[in-house]
Amino acid sequence: MAERINLTQSTGDLFNESVESALRYLRAGEVIIAASEHGYVYLANAFDKDAVNAIHILRGNSAGITLQVFIKDKNMARGVATGLTLQQEGLLDKFWPGLLSVTLKSQPGLTWNLGDDRRLGKVNLRSPNSKFISAILEQSGPLATSSAALVGKPTVLDLATLAIYESDIGAIFDEGLLTAGPLSTWVEFSENEITLQRVGAITVEQLRASVPTISAPTL
């Protein structure tokens, strides 16, 4: 069985011990479950191909599906992506941490495989607004992530609804019943353009206040 660690009243030393526990499992190649803003997610070392593949299996992903990557901040984004412009960095400064997902070109020398065998040459990044996950990221580096729900099923807000064998993961970090909320807003960065791919928690108007020239071909 996975170790269950209660974070609902975790502060100070207890919080730090929980972060260390999470790091220990991740460094051992295990998948863990933790709470992002509006749902429980799987987390694994983005550079551990077996752990990344374990998330795909747990989710029931079909071939070619790529996982998102959680990162701490803009500085970590520079380490895994290429060619951020000042305008693009300004958008990250405005909406990170938070519900802005960004697809951009990945560094060619990275040794990860998020599910596409690196054929796409791109990665989708987000800096989550979660105290616990942020504390992990500060020491772990990039983490592959996906919803802890099976493909096509609702987001997991209550850990009692997990549809897995807990023996298949290392640890579960319990923050109680979560509140449903919007999806992230998804944009794509190219060399000289920012393109809106999906509207979620951040509106078009909020984006255009920072980037008046943002392209929104799907709207």
N, C-alpha and C positions, 0 to 999 in steps of 0.2 A: 504493500500500500504506500501511496505517496505520503510524505510528511505534510501535515496541515499546520500552518502557522497563522494564528489569529492576529490581524493587524488593526482590528477595530478600535483598540485602546492602546496601541503600541506607540510609545513616545520615548525620547531619550535613549538610554542604553538598550531597551528592548527593541526599539526601531532599528538601531544600528546593528544589533545582533541578527535581526531579520534580514537586513541587507547583506550581511556577511554570509548568512545561510544561503540566500539566493545566489550569491557569487560562487559559493562553493559548489552548488549543484551545476551551475552553468559551466564552470571551468572543468567539471568532471564529464561534460558532454551530455548532460541531462536536459530535458525540456521541463520548464516550470510554467505554472499558471499564475497570473497576477491581474489586477484590475487596471484597465485604462479608464478613460473618462466615462464611457457609457457601455462598458461590457468587459467581461473577462477575456483575456488573450493568452495564447501560447507565446513563450519567449525562449529563444535558444541562441547560442553563440553563432553569429552570422557566418563565421568562417569554419564552423564545424559541419562538414557535409552530412555526416550521419545524423546529427541533431536536427539539422534543417530538414532532412528527408523524413525524420520521425514526425515532424509537424505535418508534412504533406500526408503521411499515412493516417495520423490521428484525425485530420480534417476530411480525408477521403477525396483529396484533390486529384483531378485528372492530370495527365502528362502535359507539361508546358506551362503550368500555372506557376507564377513567381510570387514569392513572399515579399511583403513590405519589410522595411528595415527601420527600427526605432534608433534614433541617435540623440545625444545629449543636447546639441546646439549647433549653431552655424559653423563653428570651428571644426567640429567633427564631420560636418557635411563636406567641408573642403578636403578632408582626408579620403573620402570615398567617391567624390564627384569631381567633374572637371569644369573649369571655365565659368564660375559664378560671376555675373556682372554686378556692378554696384546697385543697379535697380533690383535685381533678383535678391541680393543680400538684404536690401531694404525691406522687401516683402517678408523675408524670413524674420527679420528683427521685429516686424510689426505683429506677426501672427504666431510666432513660436515662443514658448511652447504652446501648443493648442491644436485645433482641428483643421490644420492645413497640411495636406499631403502633396508632395512635390515629386514629379518624375523628371529625372535629368540623366545626363550621360555619366556612367560610372568610370572610375579610374581604370585604365586598361591593365594595370598590373595586379589587380585584386585577385585573390585566389579562392573566391567564394563561388558557389553555385546555388542560387536561390530558387532554381526550378526550371530555368530556361537554358541550362548549359552555357550561359553567358552569350547566347546568340543575339539577344536584343541589345546588349551593350548599354542598358539603362538600368536604373534602380529607382524605386519609389521610397522616399524618405519622409519621416515625420518625427517631430519632437513632441512627445506626449506631455500633457499637463497633469502629471501624476507625481506626487512627491516621492513615492516609493520607487517607481520605475526610473525616475530621474536620478535618484541616489544610486541605483544599480548601474545605470549607464555611465555615470561619472567614473566608475572603475572597470566596467566590463568592456567598454567599447561597443560598436554596433551590434544590435540584437535583431535577428530575424523574428518576425511576428506574424500572427494571423489570429482571427477570432477563434475562441475555444469551442465554437459551435461546429457541428458537421456542415459540410457544404449544403447550402440551400435552406438551412434551419435558422431560426431566430437567434439573435445575439444572446449570449449567456449572461443574464443579470443575477441569477440565483444559482449558486454552486450545486444545489440539490438537483439541478437539471442537467448536469454534465453527462454526456452520453459516451463515456469512455471507461475503460478499466483504469483505476487510479494507479495500478502497478506499472502502467506504461509511461508514467511521468515521474519526475523526481520529487517535486514539492508543489503545494498549492498554498498561495498566500491570500487568506480570506479577509476581505473588507466588507463582508456582509452583503445585504441585498442592494444592488446598484440601481440607479435611476436611468430609465431609457432616455435617449437623446439623439440628436441628428448625427448623420454621417459626417465625415470630414469633407471639406471642400478640396477638390483635386485640381491641381494645375500642372502644366508641363513647361519646363524651361528648355528652350533651344538657344542657339548662340545669341540671337538678338531679339527674341520674342518670348512672351509669357502667354500661354494659351490655357483657357479655362476648359477643363474636361468634365467636371461635375460640380454642381452647386450643392453645398451641404450647410454646415453650421455658419460658414462665412458667406455673406451675400455678394452678389455682383457689385452692388453699390459700395460695399466696404472695400472690395478689391480695387475698384476703379478710383477710389479716393487716394490710394497709394500708387496705382499704376493705371493712369487714364487710357493708355494705349493697349490694355490687355485685350487679347483676341478671344472671342466667345463664339466659335462657329456652330456649336450645337444648340445655341439658345435662339 
